[in-house]
Amino acid sequence: MESLGNIINECLKSLFFYSPYSFIKEISNDVQTNFVKNSILESIQNNKSTHFTSNNIVFIYSYLDWDSNYFKFKNYKLQYMLYDRKTVSQSELIVATESFSKFLKDEECEYCFIEIPSEDIVSIQALNTCGFRLIETRLTYYRGNLETFSNEHYSVREANQSDITNLKEVAKTMRNDYDRFHADTIFSTELADAFLSTYIEQSIKGFVDYVMVPAEKDIPADSFLTANYFKKDWPLLDCNVSKMVLSAVSSQTNRGWYKKLISEMTYHLREQDAQYIYMNTQSTNRAVFHTWETLGYKLGATNHVLAKAFDK
């Protein structure tokens, strides 16, 4: 662990953009990079992640037990590639990445993906060379100055267990063809639909902090928006940041409710003492950009999802 900590220290500058909060200027660079460093070390210490080393290049990765059981093939997530960006050549990085790929195959890995900031272009190129394909380009929007947020109020409530059957169907039918699960050909459309249906069920059962649905008279609860408070991170960041996670809105019965839910969730998270709110979407989701921007949200970061499927 000590030697890994030394390697991370040598890579701290490049890890800044791996912070999920890199777009918030009020959080200092040192706090951002230490947050990433401590996340890596804590994950390894708790056996949630492990590492593979090739030629002084360290790959931090994890086996996704729940995903593997659900999809019926072995899923891994590559989280970080640690190396000195100033001294490691592209050819050395490619050789190391090929070694990591071979290691995964020997482990009977069938699928591996990484969420990687667009700033880490050298790593992206090495991954591309070694067979990792672009699956999704993901944009992060955020808003601060929540005390100034003001918009018309709408009637909403927290989802409960009686909503599960209906919201599972909403999640299944109101698909986004460009999210990772629908864009990656390793997942069938039916499997991707079923996964998102299961995701909202687990969200209502406690996987996220809050699930919001409409509560207006004569309007069915055919849409939802989930959120995580992330309060455990607030003392580490000296900043209160929360996230809107997943949404789906029936185009038949809840037209116009996406903006209403975003607005009401902004109020809700502000009431939880959040100072910043962020959310992700695909770069293809142009209608969403417009909605967020009309509510004062702005672009903060760009990430890519790369994935590699291994022969079974």
MIPA-742731 format. One record per residue (C-alpha): x, y, z; residue in one letter. Coordinates in steps of 0.001 Angstrom, whole numbers, plus 500000, padded with zeros to 6 digits. Each point is the difference from the previous one (the first is absolute). Layout:
N
<site><u>X</u><v>Y</v><w>Z</w><tido>A</tido></site>
...
END
This chain:
312
<site><u>500000</u><v>500000</v><w>500000</w><tido>M</tido></site>
<site><u>502859</u><v>502399</v><w>500816</w><tido>E</tido></site>
<site><u>501678</u><v>499489</v><w>496599</w><tido>S</tido></site>
<site><u>496671</u><v>500481</v><w>498245</w><tido>L</tido></site>
<site><u>499520</u><v>503217</v><w>501943</w><tido>G</tido></site>
<site><u>503380</u><v>501204</v><w>498722</w><tido>N</tido></site>
<site><u>499011</u><v>499193</v><w>496417</w><tido>I</tido></site>
<site><u>496743</u><v>501898</v><w>500433</w><tido>I</tido></site>
<site><u>501906</u><v>502993</v><w>501385</w><tido>N</tido></site>
<site><u>502086</u><v>500085</v><w>496835</w><tido>E</tido></site>
<site><u>496795</u><v>500071</v><w>497915</w><tido>C</tido></site>
<site><u>497961</u><v>502466</v><w>502048</w><tido>L</tido></site>
<site><u>499945</u><v>502760</v><w>497415</w><tido>K</tido></site>
<site><u>498552</u><v>497717</v><w>497328</w><tido>S</tido></site>
<site><u>497398</u><v>498690</v><w>502442</w><tido>L</tido></site>
<site><u>498372</u><v>503417</v><w>500428</w><tido>F</tido></site>
<site><u>497566</u><v>499422</v><w>497120</w><tido>F</tido></site>
<site><u>498985</u><v>496636</v><w>501470</w><tido>Y</tido></site>
<site><u>498384</u><v>501813</v><w>502894</w><tido>S</tido></site>
<site><u>496218</u><v>499943</v><w>499531</w><tido>P</tido></site>
<site><u>500079</u><v>503621</v><w>501179</w><tido>Y</tido></site>
<site><u>502794</u><v>501350</v><w>497778</w><tido>S</tido></site>
<site><u>497712</u><v>502692</v><w>498542</w><tido>F</tido></site>
<site><u>499441</u><v>501682</v><w>503378</w><tido>I</tido></site>
<site><u>502641</u><v>502695</v><w>500310</w><tido>K</tido></site>
<site><u>499207</u><v>500604</v><w>503670</w><tido>E</tido></site>
<site><u>501487</u><v>496571</v><w>500796</w><tido>I</tido></site>
<site><u>503790</u><v>500387</v><w>499818</w><tido>S</tido></site>
<site><u>502208</u><v>497849</v><w>497777</w><tido>N</tido></site>
<site><u>501630</u><v>498442</v><w>503058</w><tido>D</tido></site>
<site><u>496639</u><v>499018</v><w>501463</w><tido>V</tido></site>
<site><u>498871</u><v>498588</v><w>496642</w><tido>Q</tido></site>
<site><u>503095</u><v>497858</v><w>499476</w><tido>T</tido></site>
<site><u>500138</u><v>498824</v><w>503610</w><tido>N</tido></site>
<site><u>496351</u><v>498990</v><w>499721</w><tido>F</tido></site>
<site><u>500866</u><v>497772</v><w>497022</w><tido>V</tido></site>
<site><u>503123</u><v>498637</v><w>501702</w><tido>K</tido></site>
<site><u>498129</u><v>499105</v><w>503177</w><tido>N</tido></site>
<site><u>497159</u><v>498454</v><w>497980</w><tido>S</tido></site>
<site><u>502497</u><v>497682</v><w>498275</w><tido>I</tido></site>
<site><u>501745</u><v>498986</v><w>503221</w><tido>L</tido></site>
<site><u>496738</u><v>499497</v><w>501901</w><tido>E</tido></site>
<site><u>498544</u><v>497887</v><w>497184</w><tido>S</tido></site>
<site><u>503051</u><v>497727</v><w>499977</w><tido>I</tido></site>
<site><u>500154</u><v>499801</v><w>503782</w><tido>Q</tido></site>
<site><u>496333</u><v>498922</v><w>500056</w><tido>N</tido></site>
<site><u>500604</u><v>497413</v><w>497252</w><tido>N</tido></site>
<site><u>497676</u><v>501782</v><w>497601</w><tido>K</tido></site>
<site><u>502859</u><v>500543</v><w>497541</w><tido>S</tido></site>
<site><u>503369</u><v>498487</v><w>499251</w><tido>T</tido></site>
<site><u>502908</u><v>500873</v><w>497726</w><tido>H</tido></site>
<site><u>502096</u><v>498566</v><w>497211</w><tido>F</tido></site>
<site><u>503478</u><v>501340</v><w>499234</w><tido>T</tido></site>
<site><u>501896</u><v>499812</v><w>496731</w><tido>S</tido></site>
<site><u>503260</u><v>501865</v><w>499442</w><tido>N</tido></site>
<site><u>499288</u><v>502523</v><w>502807</w><tido>N</tido></site>
<site><u>496530</u><v>500713</v><w>498636</w><tido>I</tido></site>
<site><u>497256</u><v>499160</v><w>502505</w><tido>V</tido></site>
<site><u>496464</u><v>499069</v><w>498981</w><tido>F</tido></site>
<site><u>497399</u><v>500377</v><w>502766</w><tido>I</tido></site>
<site><u>496986</u><v>497810</v><w>499258</w><tido>Y</tido></site>
<site><u>497089</u><v>498217</v><w>501643</w><tido>S</tido></site>
<site><u>497924</u><v>496906</v><w>499361</w><tido>Y</tido></site>
<site><u>496309</u><v>500908</v><w>499877</w><tido>L</tido></site>
<site><u>498305</u><v>497175</v><w>501807</w><tido>D</tido></site>
<site><u>496415</u><v>501281</v><w>499777</w><tido>W</tido></site>
<site><u>500304</u><v>500908</v><w>496297</w><tido>D</tido></site>
<site><u>501617</u><v>496653</v><w>499214</w><tido>S</tido></site>
<site><u>497196</u><v>498087</v><w>501669</w><tido>N</tido></site>
<site><u>497336</u><v>502117</v><w>498315</w><tido>Y</tido></site>
<site><u>501394</u><v>499908</v><w>496466</w><tido>F</tido></site>
<site><u>501297</u><v>496422</v><w>500292</w><tido>K</tido></site>
<site><u>503532</u><v>500869</v><w>498853</w><tido>F</tido></site>
<site><u>503035</u><v>501227</v><w>501923</w><tido>K</tido></site>
<site><u>500090</u><v>503801</v><w>500224</w><tido>N</tido></site>
<site><u>503008</u><v>502077</v><w>501012</w><tido>Y</tido></site>
<site><u>500470</u><v>503727</v><w>500327</w><tido>K</tido></site>
<site><u>503355</u><v>501662</v><w>499338</w><tido>L</tido></site>
<site><u>500059</u><v>503049</v><w>502247</w><tido>Q</tido></site>
<site><u>503435</u><v>501597</v><w>499613</w><tido>Y</tido></site>
<site><u>503252</u><v>499662</v><w>498080</w><tido>M</tido></site>
<site><u>502793</u><v>501313</v><w>502212</w><tido>L</tido></site>
<site><u>503259</u><v>501062</v><w>498384</w><tido>Y</tido></site>
<site><u>502230</u><v>503035</v><w>499578</w><tido>D</tido></site>
<site><u>498549</u><v>501857</v><w>497010</w><tido>R</tido></site>
<site><u>503330</u><v>501777</v><w>499472</w><tido>K</tido></site>
<site><u>502293</u><v>496984</v><w>499752</w><tido>T</tido></site>
<site><u>497906</u><v>497051</v><w>498731</w><tido>V</tido></site>
<site><u>499920</u><v>499755</v><w>496197</w><tido>S</tido></site>
<site><u>496906</u><v>499108</v><w>497991</w><tido>Q</tido></site>
<site><u>501615</u><v>496745</v><w>498875</w><tido>S</tido></site>
<site><u>500757</u><v>499018</v><w>503618</w><tido>E</tido></site>
<site><u>496429</u><v>500800</v><w>500968</w><tido>L</tido></site>
<site><u>498622</u><v>497877</v><w>497149</w><tido>I</tido></site>
<site><u>502177</u><v>497021</v><w>500963</w><tido>V</tido></site>
<site><u>498840</u><v>500288</v><w>503612</w><tido>A</tido></site>
<site><u>496346</u><v>500301</v><w>498965</w><tido>T</tido></site>
<site><u>500346</u><v>496902</v><w>497831</w><tido>E</tido></site>
<site><u>501457</u><v>498179</v><w>503012</w><tido>S</tido></site>
<site><u>497058</u><v>501106</v><w>502109</w><tido>F</tido></site>
<site><u>497574</u><v>498782</v><w>497306</w><tido>S</tido></site>
<site><u>501748</u><v>496627</v><w>499929</w><tido>K</tido></site>
<site><u>499801</u><v>499835</v><w>503780</w><tido>F</tido></site>
<site><u>496249</u><v>500657</v><w>499872</w><tido>L</tido></site>
<site><u>499531</u><v>497307</v><w>497393</w><tido>K</tido></site>
<site><u>501942</u><v>497544</v><w>502161</w><tido>D</tido></site>
<site><u>497629</u><v>500927</v><w>502824</w><tido>E</tido></site>
<site><u>497133</u><v>499005</v><w>497673</w><tido>E</tido></site>
<site><u>498776</u><v>503580</v><w>499803</w><tido>C</tido></site>
<site><u>497343</u><v>500363</v><w>497322</w><tido>E</tido></site>
<site><u>499395</u><v>503754</v><w>500164</w><tido>Y</tido></site>
<site><u>501949</u><v>502980</v><w>501322</w><tido>C</tido></site>
<site><u>499156</u><v>503695</v><w>499850</w><tido>F</tido></site>
<site><u>501423</u><v>503274</v><w>501229</w><tido>I</tido></site>
<site><u>498583</u><v>503485</v><w>500530</w><tido>E</tido></site>
<site><u>502845</u><v>502301</v><w>499061</w><tido>I</tido></site>
<site><u>500279</u><v>503811</v><w>499880</w><tido>P</tido></site>
<site><u>500607</u><v>501446</v><w>496549</w><tido>S</tido></site>
<site><u>503128</u><v>501716</v><w>501346</w><tido>E</tido></site>
<site><u>501758</u><v>496625</v><w>500333</w><tido>D</tido></site>
<site><u>500433</u><v>499768</v><w>496245</w><tido>I</tido></site>
<site><u>503222</u><v>497929</v><w>500058</w><tido>V</tido></site>
<site><u>498333</u><v>497259</v><w>502040</w><tido>S</tido></site>
<site><u>496966</u><v>500131</v><w>497712</w><tido>I</tido></site>
<site><u>502196</u><v>499484</v><w>496943</w><tido>Q</tido></site>
<site><u>501800</u><v>497055</v><w>501605</w><tido>A</tido></site>
<site><u>496693</u><v>498390</v><w>500954</w><tido>L</tido></site>
<site><u>498691</u><v>500506</v><w>496454</w><tido>N</tido></site>
<site><u>503104</u><v>498374</v><w>498558</w><tido>T</tido></site>
<site><u>499452</u><v>497000</v><w>502291</w><tido>C</tido></site>
<site><u>496392</u><v>499422</v><w>498976</w><tido>G</tido></site>
<site><u>497991</u><v>502174</v><w>502375</w><tido>F</tido></site>
<site><u>497157</u><v>501551</v><w>497986</w><tido>R</tido></site>
<site><u>498211</u><v>503304</v><w>500546</w><tido>L</tido></site>
<site><u>496531</u><v>499210</v><w>501348</w><tido>I</tido></site>
<site><u>498760</u><v>503304</v><w>501368</w><tido>E</tido></site>
<site><u>501053</u><v>503624</v><w>500326</w><tido>T</tido></site>
<site><u>498621</u><v>501369</v><w>503242</w><tido>R</tido></site>
<site><u>499570</u><v>503653</v><w>500967</w><tido>L</tido></site>
<site><u>499786</u><v>501314</v><w>503547</w><tido>T</tido></site>
<site><u>497838</u><v>503043</v><w>500715</w><tido>Y</tido></site>
<site><u>499936</u><v>501759</v><w>503345</w><tido>Y</tido></site>
<site><u>498593</u><v>502949</v><w>501883</w><tido>R</tido></site>
<site><u>501133</u><v>501993</v><w>503031</w><tido>G</tido></site>
<site><u>498450</u><v>503146</v><w>501509</w><tido>N</tido></site>
<site><u>497020</u><v>497893</v><w>501029</w><tido>L</tido></site>
<site><u>498776</u><v>502736</v><w>502300</w><tido>E</tido></site>
<site><u>499090</u><v>502008</v><w>496889</w><tido>T</tido></site>
<site><u>498058</u><v>497166</v><w>498347</w><tido>F</tido></site>
<site><u>496370</u><v>500965</v><w>499447</w><tido>S</tido></site>
<site><u>497392</u><v>498280</v><w>497879</w><tido>N</tido></site>
<site><u>496309</u><v>499118</v><w>500095</w><tido>E</tido></site>
<site><u>499193</u><v>497199</v><w>502458</w><tido>H</tido></site>
<site><u>498352</u><v>496717</v><w>499031</w><tido>Y</tido></site>
<site><u>498446</u><v>497286</v><w>502142</w><tido>S</tido></site>
<site><u>502367</u><v>497058</v><w>500489</w><tido>V</tido></site>
<site><u>500593</u><v>497233</v><w>502532</w><tido>R</tido></site>
<site><u>502487</u><v>497302</v><w>500888</w><tido>E</tido></site>
<site><u>499459</u><v>496731</v><w>498141</w><tido>A</tido></site>
<site><u>499024</u><v>496981</v><w>502071</w><tido>N</tido></site>
<site><u>499792</u><v>496249</v><w>499525</w><tido>Q</tido></site>
<site><u>496545</u><v>500228</v><w>498439</w><tido>S</tido></site>
<site><u>501566</u><v>501957</v><w>497109</w><tido>D</tido></site>
<site><u>502530</u><v>497293</v><w>499099</w><tido>I</tido></site>
<site><u>497972</u><v>498039</v><w>497449</w><tido>T</tido></site>
<site><u>498964</u><v>503104</v><w>498098</w><tido>N</tido></site>
<site><u>503390</u><v>501727</v><w>500072</w><tido>L</tido></site>
<site><u>501760</u><v>496819</v><w>498869</w><tido>K</tido></site>
<site><u>497833</u><v>500111</v><w>496895</w><tido>E</tido></site>
<site><u>500750</u><v>503708</v><w>499471</w><tido>V</tido></site>
<site><u>503746</u><v>499334</v><w>500265</w><tido>A</tido></site>
<site><u>499718</u><v>497087</v><w>497589</w><tido>K</tido></site>
<site><u>498000</u><v>501759</v><w>497293</w><tido>T</tido></site>
<site><u>501465</u><v>503526</v><w>500092</w><tido>M</tido></site>
<site><u>503444</u><v>498848</v><w>498941</w><tido>R</tido></site>
<site><u>502982</u><v>502102</v><w>498994</w><tido>N</tido></site>
<site><u>501738</u><v>498288</v><w>497088</w><tido>D</tido></site>
<site><u>503275</u><v>501780</v><w>500806</w><tido>Y</tido></site>
<site><u>500564</u><v>499033</v><w>503637</w><tido>D</tido></site>
<site><u>502727</u><v>497427</v><w>500646</w><tido>R</tido></site>
<site><u>497709</u><v>497034</v><w>500307</w><tido>F</tido></site>
<site><u>498053</u><v>500725</v><w>496821</w><tido>H</tido></site>
<site><u>502982</u><v>501215</v><w>497959</w><tido>A</tido></site>
<site><u>502270</u><v>497039</v><w>500721</w><tido>D</tido></site>
<site><u>499176</u><v>497051</v><w>497763</w><tido>T</tido></site>
<site><u>501032</u><v>497492</v><w>502678</w><tido>I</tido></site>
<site><u>496641</u><v>500746</v><w>501655</w><tido>F</tido></site>
<site><u>496811</u><v>499169</v><w>498123</w><tido>S</tido></site>
<site><u>497299</u><v>502679</v><w>500013</w><tido>T</tido></site>
<site><u>497824</u><v>497744</v><w>502135</w><tido>E</tido></site>
<site><u>502804</u><v>499480</v><w>502528</w><tido>L</tido></site>
<site><u>500793</u><v>503726</v><w>500154</w><tido>A</tido></site>
<site><u>496307</u><v>500827</v><w>500503</w><tido>D</tido></site>
<site><u>499724</u><v>497399</v><w>502744</w><tido>A</tido></site>
<site><u>503111</u><v>501336</v><w>501756</w><tido>F</tido></site>
<site><u>498659</u><v>503565</v><w>500195</w><tido>L</tido></site>
<site><u>496676</u><v>498606</v><w>501170</w><tido>S</tido></site>
<site><u>501816</u><v>498171</v><w>502794</w><tido>T</tido></site>
<site><u>502044</u><v>503130</v><w>500762</w><tido>Y</tido></site>
<site><u>496950</u><v>502119</v><w>500804</w><tido>I</tido></site>
<site><u>498573</u><v>497186</v><w>502132</w><tido>E</tido></site>
<site><u>503219</u><v>499839</v><w>502035</w><tido>Q</tido></site>
<site><u>500106</u><v>503800</v><w>500178</w><tido>S</tido></site>
<site><u>496592</u><v>500111</v><w>501656</w><tido>I</tido></site>
<site><u>501119</u><v>497255</v><w>502385</w><tido>K</tido></site>
<site><u>502911</u><v>502155</v><w>501189</w><tido>G</tido></site>
<site><u>502767</u><v>499911</v><w>497399</w><tido>F</tido></site>
<site><u>499744</u><v>503804</v><w>499729</w><tido>V</tido></site>
<site><u>499041</u><v>502617</v><w>502560</w><tido>D</tido></site>
<site><u>496844</u><v>501330</v><w>498349</w><tido>Y</tido></site>
<site><u>497622</u><v>499148</v><w>497138</w><tido>V</tido></site>
<site><u>497565</u><v>502720</v><w>498955</w><tido>M</tido></site>
<site><u>496742</u><v>499552</v><w>498056</w><tido>V</tido></site>
<site><u>497101</u><v>502297</v><w>499026</w><tido>P</tido></site>
<site><u>497195</u><v>500458</v><w>502530</w><tido>A</tido></site>
<site><u>497577</u><v>502259</v><w>498140</w><tido>E</tido></site>
<site><u>496306</u><v>499147</v><w>499902</w><tido>K</tido></site>
<site><u>498936</u><v>498014</v><w>496926</w><tido>D</tido></site>
<site><u>503658</u><v>499569</v><w>498920</w><tido>I</tido></site>
<site><u>501328</u><v>496440</v><w>500291</w><tido>P</tido></site>
<site><u>503441</u><v>499466</v><w>501540</w><tido>A</tido></site>
<site><u>501478</u><v>498899</v><w>496668</w><tido>D</tido></site>
<site><u>503367</u><v>501685</v><w>500421</w><tido>S</tido></site>
<site><u>502789</u><v>500062</v><w>502545</w><tido>F</tido></site>
<site><u>503282</u><v>501684</v><w>500910</w><tido>L</tido></site>
<site><u>502525</u><v>498526</v><w>502445</w><tido>T</tido></site>
<site><u>502668</u><v>501732</v><w>502070</w><tido>A</tido></site>
<site><u>502922</u><v>499294</v><w>502303</w><tido>N</tido></site>
<site><u>500900</u><v>502494</v><w>502724</w><tido>Y</tido></site>
<site><u>503637</u><v>498826</v><w>500481</w><tido>F</tido></site>
<site><u>500031</u><v>501552</v><w>503460</w><tido>K</tido></site>
<site><u>502868</u><v>497769</v><w>501143</w><tido>K</tido></site>
<site><u>502245</u><v>501831</v><w>497507</w><tido>D</tido></site>
<site><u>499083</u><v>503490</v><w>501170</w><tido>W</tido></site>
<site><u>502496</u><v>500257</v><w>502880</w><tido>P</tido></site>
<site><u>502783</u><v>498663</v><w>497752</w><tido>L</tido></site>
<site><u>499300</u><v>502641</v><w>497363</w><tido>L</tido></site>
<site><u>498991</u><v>502843</v><w>502316</w><tido>D</tido></site>
<site><u>497212</u><v>500426</v><w>497470</w><tido>C</tido></site>
<site><u>496496</u><v>498500</v><w>499802</w><tido>N</tido></site>
<site><u>499508</u><v>498323</v><w>496607</w><tido>V</tido></site>
<site><u>497086</u><v>497749</v><w>498984</w><tido>S</tido></site>
<site><u>499056</u><v>498247</v><w>496780</w><tido>K</tido></site>
<site><u>496889</u><v>499336</v><w>497935</w><tido>M</tido></site>
<site><u>500478</u><v>496488</v><w>498645</w><tido>V</tido></site>
<site><u>497337</u><v>498381</v><w>497797</w><tido>L</tido></site>
<site><u>496738</u><v>501132</v><w>498469</w><tido>S</tido></site>
<site><u>497288</u><v>498786</v><w>497669</w><tido>A</tido></site>
<site><u>496815</u><v>501773</v><w>498944</w><tido>V</tido></site>
<site><u>497023</u><v>498519</v><w>498161</w><tido>S</tido></site>
<site><u>499474</u><v>501927</v><w>496779</w><tido>S</tido></site>
<site><u>496370</u><v>498881</v><w>500014</w><tido>Q</tido></site>
<site><u>498773</u><v>501066</v><w>503432</w><tido>T</tido></site>
<site><u>502703</u><v>502203</v><w>501574</w><tido>N</tido></site>
<site><u>501082</u><v>502258</v><w>497162</w><tido>R</tido></site>
<site><u>501806</u><v>503055</v><w>501389</w><tido>G</tido></site>
<site><u>500757</u><v>498353</v><w>503320</w><tido>W</tido></site>
<site><u>503720</u><v>499621</v><w>499451</w><tido>Y</tido></site>
<site><u>500613</u><v>503705</v><w>500552</w><tido>K</tido></site>
<site><u>497589</u><v>500023</v><w>502939</w><tido>K</tido></site>
<site><u>501843</u><v>497151</v><w>501715</w><tido>L</tido></site>
<site><u>503404</u><v>501609</v><w>499439</w><tido>I</tido></site>
<site><u>498683</u><v>503249</v><w>501460</w><tido>S</tido></site>
<site><u>498434</u><v>498336</v><w>503032</w><tido>E</tido></site>
<site><u>503056</u><v>497825</v><w>500616</w><tido>M</tido></site>
<site><u>502111</u><v>503176</v><w>499975</w><tido>T</tido></site>
<site><u>497796</u><v>501341</v><w>502783</w><tido>Y</tido></site>
<site><u>500145</u><v>496674</v><w>501849</w><tido>H</tido></site>
<site><u>503791</u><v>499739</v><w>499898</w><tido>L</tido></site>
<site><u>500333</u><v>503620</v><w>501094</w><tido>R</tido></site>
<site><u>497803</u><v>499121</v><w>502988</w><tido>E</tido></site>
<site><u>502474</u><v>497211</v><w>500773</w><tido>Q</tido></site>
<site><u>502675</u><v>502739</v><w>500233</w><tido>D</tido></site>
<site><u>501675</u><v>499241</v><w>496658</w><tido>A</tido></site>
<site><u>502055</u><v>502893</v><w>498646</w><tido>Q</tido></site>
<site><u>500608</u><v>498426</v><w>496593</w><tido>Y</tido></site>
<site><u>498018</u><v>497535</v><w>497914</w><tido>I</tido></site>
<site><u>501260</u><v>498062</v><w>497004</w><tido>Y</tido></site>
<site><u>498700</u><v>497428</v><w>497541</w><tido>M</tido></site>
<site><u>501168</u><v>498034</v><w>496956</w><tido>N</tido></site>
<site><u>498521</u><v>499338</v><w>496591</w><tido>T</tido></site>
<site><u>501112</u><v>498864</v><w>496584</w><tido>Q</tido></site>
<site><u>501408</u><v>502561</v><w>497560</w><tido>S</tido></site>
<site><u>497132</u><v>499091</v><w>497654</w><tido>T</tido></site>
<site><u>497292</u><v>501091</v><w>502450</w><tido>N</tido></site>
<site><u>499568</u><v>503535</v><w>498675</w><tido>R</tido></site>
<site><u>496488</u><v>500594</v><w>501304</w><tido>A</tido></site>
<site><u>501281</u><v>499361</v><w>503530</w><tido>V</tido></site>
<site><u>502776</u><v>502594</v><w>499613</w><tido>F</tido></site>
<site><u>497413</u><v>502641</v><w>499192</w><tido>H</tido></site>
<site><u>497853</u><v>499049</v><w>502980</w><tido>T</tido></site>
<site><u>502917</u><v>500103</v><w>502421</w><tido>W</tido></site>
<site><u>501320</u><v>503280</v><w>498631</w><tido>E</tido></site>
<site><u>496615</u><v>501706</v><w>500393</w><tido>T</tido></site>
<site><u>500195</u><v>499026</v><w>503695</w><tido>L</tido></site>
<site><u>503490</u><v>501477</v><w>500411</w><tido>G</tido></site>
<site><u>502138</u><v>496868</v><w>499577</w><tido>Y</tido></site>
<site><u>503161</u><v>500148</v><w>497896</w><tido>K</tido></site>
<site><u>502553</u><v>497640</v><w>498493</w><tido>L</tido></site>
<site><u>502743</u><v>498907</v><w>502361</w><tido>G</tido></site>
<site><u>501801</u><v>496922</v><w>498644</w><tido>A</tido></site>
<site><u>500159</u><v>497437</v><w>497199</w><tido>T</tido></site>
<site><u>500730</u><v>496305</v><w>500460</w><tido>N</tido></site>
<site><u>500094</u><v>497000</v><w>497705</w><tido>H</tido></site>
<site><u>498937</u><v>496426</v><w>500669</w><tido>V</tido></site>
<site><u>502259</u><v>497463</v><w>498308</w><tido>L</tido></site>
<site><u>499413</u><v>496247</v><w>500094</w><tido>A</tido></site>
<site><u>501547</u><v>496766</v><w>498806</w><tido>K</tido></site>
<site><u>498272</u><v>496664</v><w>499593</w><tido>A</tido></site>
<site><u>502099</u><v>496857</v><w>500325</w><tido>F</tido></site>
<site><u>499354</u><v>496721</v><w>498224</w><tido>D</tido></site>
<site><u>498060</u><v>497590</v><w>502163</w><tido>K</tido></site>
END
